[in-house]
């Protein structure tokens, strides 16, 4: 489960109660006292008797379990009221898109970073040698797109070699805050093949004050300057915003419309209650379409939780075929569970 202790709207101490002895009534009462998106926590002492029934109830009702922790007081489950409002991803063949976290250290300390990147974060570099092997092994497995992210990838001295190696295997989308395009890093940018590399640049708002409130003073202007550099160098640029509300999304959409940014070159996503975020959409594995994600520490279910144990699939990155098989096995178990639940209610 996520490594962060989540704050819930309702806290229930259910002691030794289970679904056989009144726990379901506790949950229904909590749902009546909360709204969609709120979190409900329950702490109990009999985890073995609760786990499977709570998981089945969660999957049947759509109230996802987004965290599970155990301490001296017992086991604490955190449940989201209602379905996730975030976009969990488009259905596509598993493994067609492959995400690589090439590092975790960053020049910014964004207050909602889903993987806790910052100037003081452990670097956890994937490394050029492993990247080259991934580039060799990915195409035969059906990989058609590669996404490179961090941290801030342009903090790596060899980011140009990394991206060039990957671009030989498949088109690359390189995620960046675009704030470092000068000196050696501008030279690295210049080396990248325009026809195979798209830059996805973070710009959270048309309002510099709102953007800087989350990312740091001066970040908005430096990002805008970086966007202009990238475009002047001939790169396709996608703009990606992380927003907290419908109003923020609407304002940013108007901003993009006015600048005639094509629909395929804009990404607007909600803050996920992961990593450094204190609020946002709480997401569990069941909410997320699997997007195979590789970091220096393992293979993860989805890039939004690539620093959280609940989305870790395996610590073994290579060979890549084995990593893909592990994700497919997890996906098959998720599907089998849903199929079993579908037989609970019989109409005849």
Secondary structure, DSSP 8 states (H G I E B T S, - for coil): --SS----SEEEEEET--TTTTHHHHHHHHHHTS-TT-EEEEEES-HHHHHHHHHHHHHHHT--EEEEEEETTEEEEEEESS---S-------TTSEEEEE---B-S---TT-TT--BTTS------HHHHHHHHHHHGGGT--EEEEESS-GGGSTTHHHHHHHHHTTSEEEEEE-----SHHHHHHHHHS-TTTEEEEEE---S-HHHHHHHH-TTHHHHHHHHHHHHHHTT-EEEEEEEESSHHHHHHHHHHHHHTT--GGGEEEEE-BSSTT-SSSB---GGGS----EEETTEEES-GGGTT-GGGEEES---SHHHHHHHHHHHHHHHHHHHHHHTTSS---
